[in-house]
């Protein structure tokens, strides 16, 4: 397993463009796929956090149980 990782890292470093993640999925090895998966999971968490912050800042005075409801959110 460790030998495969070393070889994968060597392949990554030897790529001319250095952008292995732009290769077709079918050409990525297991180590690269695992690395890509982890990077996408981290990106998803950051996007969710940013979306939550934007959503919270859209109506900063609205709290749970608030009497004020934006017109487009009225039931």
N, CA, C and O of each residue as an XYZ file, in Angstrom:
300
protein
N       0.834     -1.195      0.000
C       0.000      0.000      0.000
C       0.876      1.256      0.000
O       0.647      2.175     -0.787
N       1.873      1.294      0.877
C       2.759      2.462      0.950
C       3.559      2.616     -0.342
O       3.817      3.731     -0.795
N       3.943      1.496     -0.923
C       4.681      1.552     -2.183
C       3.798      2.154     -3.276
O       4.265      2.948     -4.092
N       2.527      1.774     -3.285
C       1.592      2.326     -4.266
C       1.430      3.831     -4.079
O       1.360      4.578     -5.055
N       1.372      4.269     -2.839
C       1.248      5.708     -2.574
C       2.467      6.467     -3.074
O       2.343      7.521     -3.697
N       3.642      5.926     -2.796
C       4.863      6.583     -3.265
C       4.859      6.684     -4.783
O       5.201      7.719     -5.355
N       4.465      5.593     -5.419
C       4.422      5.593     -6.878
C       3.377      6.584     -7.394
O       3.612      7.277     -8.384
N       2.241      6.651     -6.731
C       1.203      7.604     -7.128
C       1.694      9.034     -6.990
O       1.482      9.864     -7.874
N       2.351      9.314     -5.871
C       2.883     10.659     -5.665
C       3.948     10.993     -6.704
O       4.026     12.123     -7.185
N       4.759     10.009     -7.041
C       5.784     10.214     -8.060
C       5.127     10.529     -9.405
O       5.571     11.422    -10.127
N       4.067      9.791     -9.735
C       3.342     10.051    -10.982
C       2.771     11.466    -10.993
O       2.842     12.169    -12.001
N       2.213     11.866     -9.874
C       1.626     13.202     -9.775
C       2.694     14.262    -10.008
O       2.485     15.213    -10.762
N       3.837     14.090     -9.356
C       4.917     15.073     -9.497
C       5.476     15.091    -10.913
O       5.919     16.134    -11.393
N       5.458     13.945    -11.582
C       6.037     13.855    -12.916
C       5.112     14.361    -14.020
O       5.561     14.569    -15.147
N       3.862     14.556    -13.724
C       2.946     15.073    -14.753
C       3.417     16.459    -15.173
O       3.783     17.290    -14.341
N       3.401     16.683    -16.456
C       3.890     17.950    -16.993
C       3.064     19.116    -16.482
O       3.623     20.118    -16.038
N       1.752     19.005    -16.537
C       0.903     20.118    -16.135
C       0.638     20.148    -14.641
O       0.233     21.185    -14.114
N       0.852     19.046    -13.945
C       0.654     19.003    -12.506
C      -0.798     19.045    -12.077
O      -1.078     19.174    -10.885
N      -1.721     18.943    -13.002
C      -3.145     19.018    -12.679
C      -3.797     17.644    -12.844
O      -4.677     17.467    -13.687
N      -3.368     16.688    -12.049
C      -3.879     15.327    -12.183
C      -5.376     15.257    -11.968
O      -6.028     14.377    -12.529
N      -5.953     16.165    -11.167
C      -7.379     16.125    -10.869
C      -8.225     16.515    -12.084
O      -9.440     16.315    -12.075
N      -7.604     17.063    -13.119
C      -8.331     17.381    -14.338
C      -8.350     16.202    -15.304
O      -8.990     16.270    -16.354
N      -7.661     15.132    -14.961
C      -7.676     13.932    -15.789
C      -9.041     13.276    -15.703
O      -9.757     13.466    -14.720
N      -9.415     12.501    -16.726
C     -10.676     11.755    -16.634
C     -10.650     10.832    -15.417
O      -9.607     10.273    -15.078
N     -11.791     10.679    -14.770
C     -11.899      9.845    -13.563
C     -11.336      8.447    -13.810
O     -10.699      7.862    -12.935
N     -11.573      7.927    -14.993
C     -11.128      6.563    -15.315
C      -9.609      6.422    -15.264
O      -9.098      5.317    -15.085
N      -8.887      7.523    -15.420
C      -7.423      7.468    -15.429
C      -6.809      7.643    -14.044
O      -5.602      7.455    -13.886
N      -7.603      7.997    -13.040
C      -7.074      8.196    -11.692
C      -6.942      6.860    -10.978
O      -7.773      5.969    -11.153
N      -5.898      6.729    -10.177
C      -5.738      5.508     -9.394
C      -6.456      5.667     -8.052
O      -7.016      6.724     -7.766
N      -6.436      4.637     -7.250
C      -7.169      4.635     -5.985
C      -6.733      5.775     -5.067
O      -7.575      6.466     -4.494
N      -5.444      5.973     -4.926
C      -4.943      7.039     -4.055
C      -5.435      8.401     -4.527
O      -5.867      9.221     -3.716
N      -5.373      8.645     -5.824
C      -5.829      9.920     -6.373
C      -7.332     10.097     -6.175
O      -7.794     11.193     -5.858
N      -8.091      9.022     -6.361
C      -9.539      9.087     -6.154
C      -9.871      9.389     -4.697
O     -10.775     10.177     -4.415
N      -9.146      8.766     -3.771
C      -9.380      9.031     -2.350
C      -9.040     10.481     -2.013
O      -9.756     11.133     -1.252
N      -7.966     10.971     -2.572
C      -7.550     12.360     -2.341
C      -8.595     13.322     -2.913
O      -8.948     14.313     -2.273
N      -9.078     13.030     -4.102
C     -10.099     13.861     -4.735
C     -11.392     13.841     -3.932
O     -12.032     14.878     -3.758
N     -11.779     12.670     -3.443
C     -12.997     12.548     -2.639
C     -12.897     13.405     -1.379
O     -13.834     14.128     -1.039
N     -11.768     13.324     -0.694
C     -11.578     14.108      0.529
C     -11.621     15.606      0.223
O     -12.227     16.375      0.969
N     -10.987     16.015     -0.860
C     -10.994     17.432     -1.239
C     -12.410     17.904     -1.549
O     -12.782     19.021     -1.188
N     -13.202     17.065     -2.214
C     -14.584     17.432     -2.526
C     -15.440     17.499     -1.269
O     -16.323     18.350     -1.167
N     -15.187     16.608     -0.309
C     -15.924     16.647      0.960
C     -15.621     17.939      1.716
O     -16.525     18.561      2.273
N     -14.361     18.339      1.734
C     -13.968     19.584      2.398
C     -14.605     20.775      1.688
O     -15.099     21.698      2.335
N     -14.593     20.750      0.362
C     -15.218     21.827     -0.407
C     -16.708     21.916     -0.102
O     -17.245     23.012      0.060
N     -17.374     20.776     -0.022
C     -18.807     20.751      0.283
C     -19.077     21.384      1.650
O     -20.011     22.172      1.798
N     -18.265     21.043      2.638
C     -18.434     21.612      3.976
C     -18.257     23.127      3.952
O     -19.014     23.853      4.598
N     -17.265     23.600      3.213
C     -17.024     25.042      3.131
C     -18.175     25.756      2.429
O     -18.583     26.839      2.848
N     -18.699     25.152      1.363
C     -19.818     25.756      0.637
C     -21.058     25.799      1.519
O     -21.765     26.806      1.542
N     -21.330     24.710      2.249
C     -22.483     24.683      3.148
C     -22.350     25.751      4.236
O     -23.322     26.431      4.566
N     -21.160     25.892      4.782
C     -20.929     26.891      5.829
C     -21.127     28.299      5.274
O     -21.767     29.138      5.909
N     -20.580     28.553      4.097
C     -20.722     29.871      3.473
C     -22.187     30.163      3.143
O     -22.656     31.281      3.357
N     -22.911     29.171      2.624
C     -24.328     29.356      2.305
C     -25.128     29.653      3.563
O     -26.035     30.485      3.543
N     -24.800     28.985      4.645
C     -25.493     29.225      5.909
C     -25.212     30.645      6.404
O     -26.117     31.319      6.898
N     -23.978     31.096      6.276
C     -23.640     32.453      6.703
C     -24.381     33.490      5.854
O     -24.895     34.474      6.386
N     -24.437     33.272      4.546
C     -25.148     34.194      3.657
C     -26.626     34.206      4.003
O     -27.246     35.268      4.059
N     -27.189     33.039      4.231
C     -28.607     32.928      4.570
C     -28.899     33.624      5.895
O     -29.913     34.312      6.018
N     -28.038     33.458      6.875
C     -28.231     34.097      8.182
C     -28.102     35.613      8.090
O     -28.789     36.339      8.808
N     -27.233     36.090      7.217
C     -27.032     37.529      7.070
C     -28.096     38.186      6.204
O     -28.226     39.410      6.215
N     -28.862     37.395      5.452
C     -29.892     37.957      4.586
C     -30.978     38.631      5.418
O     -31.502     39.673      5.024
N     -31.318     38.052      6.553
C     -32.340     38.584      7.450
C     -31.789     38.575      8.876
O     -32.204     37.749      9.689
N     -30.870     39.475      9.189
C     -30.177     39.422     10.481
C     -31.078     39.633     11.691
O     -30.724     39.214     12.793
N     -32.234     40.273     11.514
C     -33.093     40.541     12.661
C     -34.166     39.482     12.840
O     -34.922     39.518     13.812
N     -34.237     38.552     11.919
C     -35.236     37.498     12.025
C     -34.687     36.389     12.925
O     -33.619     35.835     12.669
N     -35.423     36.087     13.958
C     -35.026     35.015     14.862
C     -36.174     34.034     14.969
O     -37.285     34.318     14.522
N     -35.916     32.909     15.545
C     -36.957     31.913     15.744
C     -38.055     32.518     16.598
O     -37.795     33.007     17.697
N     -39.266     32.486     16.102
C     -40.388     33.043     16.842
C     -40.571     34.530     16.629
O     -41.379     35.157     17.313
N     -39.833     35.107     15.690
C     -39.952     36.535     15.418
C     -41.304     36.848     14.801
O     -41.843     36.052     14.032
N     -41.852     38.010     15.140
C     -43.135     38.440     14.587
C     -42.965     38.932     13.159
O     -43.932     38.951     12.397
N     -41.757     39.330     12.782
C     -41.526     39.852     11.443
C     -41.176     38.715     10.501
O     -40.245     37.952     10.760
N     -41.918     38.598      9.413
C     -41.648     37.582      8.408
C     -41.527     38.281      7.065
O     -42.396     39.081      6.716
N     -40.485     38.008      6.304
C     -40.350     38.624      4.989
C     -41.567     38.295      4.123
O     -42.113     37.198      4.243
N     -42.007     39.203      3.262
C     -43.213     39.002      2.463
C     -43.196     37.731      1.623
O     -44.233     37.080      1.494
N     -42.074     37.360      1.056
C     -42.033     36.172      0.209
C     -41.984     34.881      1.016
O     -42.000     33.799      0.430
N     -41.924     34.962      2.325
C     -41.858     33.771      3.171
C     -43.157     33.558      3.947
O     -43.263     32.608      4.722
N     -44.139     34.425      3.749
C     -45.394     34.309      4.501
C     -46.116     33.034      4.103
O     -46.117     32.647      2.934
N     -46.724     32.391      5.073
C     -47.432     31.135      4.799
C     -48.816     31.395      4.279
O     -49.556     30.453      3.995
